[in-house]
Amino acid sequence: MERFDTMLEAAELAATLCGSWSFATSNDRYDVKGLLVLAETSDNENPIDEDSFYAVSPAGAIGLCEDGEDIDWLFLSDNAPNEDLPLTYGSVPQMKFCPKCGLPVVSGSQFCGKCGCELK
């Protein structure tokens, strides 16, 4: 997972990983062009503070981490809608494995992305 100081930088990387996104709290959908325009507008109108950053998941989801706290996932990758997104940022995610199917899962995930097993 990588971190960025602007949404546009995050969106540019995400665009290399995914072709469309869903907004996390609504049914709004974005293609690459729409996401890049939205990101640039957001950066110009409402820049984040110096202690905050954007994170991009391996599948292209984009989240905001304010003041180094929990990640608020904003845009979910349509390529991997069930991606196990971490709750906090770690420069090197700690991997663990699902006790039911053995799939590697990111530490902090609540459920396995393959079989749905609850992770403790």
N, C-alpha and C positions, 0 to 999 in steps of 0.2 A: 504494500500500500504506500502510495506517495502523497506528500503534502505540498500545498501551494499557497502563496500569499494572495492570489486573486482567483475569482471564480473563472475568469476567462482562461487562465493557465490550466486550471483543473479541467475545464470543458474541452480544451484542445487535446489534452491527453486522453480524456474519456472518449473523444471522437475517434481515436485510433483503436479503441477497444470495443466499441459498440456503435450501432447506427441509429438507435432510438431509445428514448427514456420515458418513464412515467413519473410525474411529480408524486412524491411520497404521500401527500395528504389530500390529493384530489384525483380526478380522472384525466387531468391534463396530460397530453402527450407531446413530446418534442422530438423532432428529427435533428440532425447535426446542425443544419443552418439555424433553425429556431433556437437551439440550445446556445449556440455561440453568440447570437444576437442578444438573447436574454442575459447571458453571462456578462457581456460587455456593458450592457445597460445597467445591470446591477452593480458592477464595479464602479461605474461613473456616478451613479445616483446614491449608492449606499455602501461605501467601502467598509470592510471589516476592520476592527481595531487591531493594533500591532501584536496582541497576544493570541489572536485567533488565526485559524487557517482552514483551508479546504483539504479534504482527503479524497482520493480516488481509489476505489477498490480494484482488484484484479479484473473484474468483469465490466468496469466502467461506471459503477454507481458513484455519485458525488455526494459528499457529506460536509457539513460545517462543524468544526470543533472550536467552540468559543472558550477562550481562556484556558486551553489545554484540558478541558473537561470532557464530558461524554460527546460522542459524535451524533449530530442530528442529521440523519440521512435525508437529503433533499430530492435527489433524482435517482431513481432505481433503473438499472439496466434492463431493457426488454430482452436482451440476450440471455440473462440469467435472473429471472424474476424471483427465484427462490434462493438466491445467493445468501450464504450465512455472513451477514455483515457484522463486524465487531462493534461493540458498544463503546469502546475507548480506542484511542490511537496508540499504536506501538510501532516504532520504526522497524522492528523485526517481530512480526506476529509470532506468538508462541503457538505451535501446533499441538493439537491433541487429536485423538481418534474416537469415532463413534463406537460405543461398546456393543452395539447391535450389528452394524454392517462393516465396521472397520474403516470407513471413509475418513480421511483427514478433515478436521474441522478447525476453524480459527477459534482460539481461546476467547471466551466471552460470548460465544454463540449459545443460544438457548435450545436450538433444535438442530438435528442433522438435516442437511439439505438433500440428502438422498432418500433416507428411509423415514424421516420425521421423528426419530427417537428423541425424547427429551434428554438433554445433556445436563449433568449436574456439576 
